[in-house]
Amino acid sequence: MKDHQKHFEKTWKSISEKKQKISVETDRKIWTAIETRINQHKSRQKYYWVAASVIVPLLGILFLYKNFSTTASKENHLIVLQTEDFSKTFKLSDNSVITLKPYSKLSLKENFGKENRDVEFQGKGFFSIEKDKSKPFVVHAGDFKLEVLGTKFLVDQKSKEKKVELLEGKVKIEYQSKITFLEPKEIWTVDEKSTEYHFLSKNHVMNFSFENQKYSDVIKKLEKAYHVQIEYPPAYKNEIVNGSFTGNLGEILSIASYPFKLKVVIDNKNENKIILK
């Protein structure tokens, strides 16, 4: 018998034993109260059993769903590093340092560095990669891929002309089944027409030797080597240039153009355009 039933019966027996006189109305109210409490308790019991019959299976479903979701996330979970309107530098678990330019994104798997060092990249960023001969650092940048062991380079994947500029080390680029190797201070680009270019950065120091060559031919050779557009007064195109020169693009142009008193001017609207005037 439940506690509340025992309480009411104990009270009733106590009254009877003491032979206390209770009016008929009082007697009726006491028993009515007892019956009401018993019925309420039974209703609650029934409700609890019905609720339990619904909640227990539901908890089982939620448990299974949670386990499934956790398993799926572990298998497919990616760590995403991204920027909005300002640059930000990140250090990866292998000690590589990546500086993402505004509105750029780098995605890597949760187990990055354990089996491989593959990342997905969108945007523009500077990479300083920790050396690991057993696990090359691979950057999947849209329609081209870079593979490095340890180096420093710049990737621009969002401009019309895709670009990889190597500052230090060595990089292998794979594009449309073609492999290109970059040496320090070399640049690789591909334009909207899928045409590839492999050339020197403008600050790359080189040796050039010209013997009785027209000024126009000297300009063409420099344009091809550095992948730039150079404008100059047509009046000097047939002038002859002789000599050996060492320096970067700006220095070579200044030396070769010195006899004609031409100065080097960079086009502010186009970094790949140089004007001599």
Helices and strands as residue ranges (DSSP letters): H 3-17, H 24-76, E 78-82, E 88-91, E 97-100, E 105-109, E 117-122, E 124-128, E 137-141, E 144-148, E 152-156, E 162-168, E 171-175, E 178-182, E 186-190, E 196-200, E 206-214, H 215-226, E 229-231, G 234-236, E 240-247, H 249-257, G 258-260, E 264-266, E 273-276
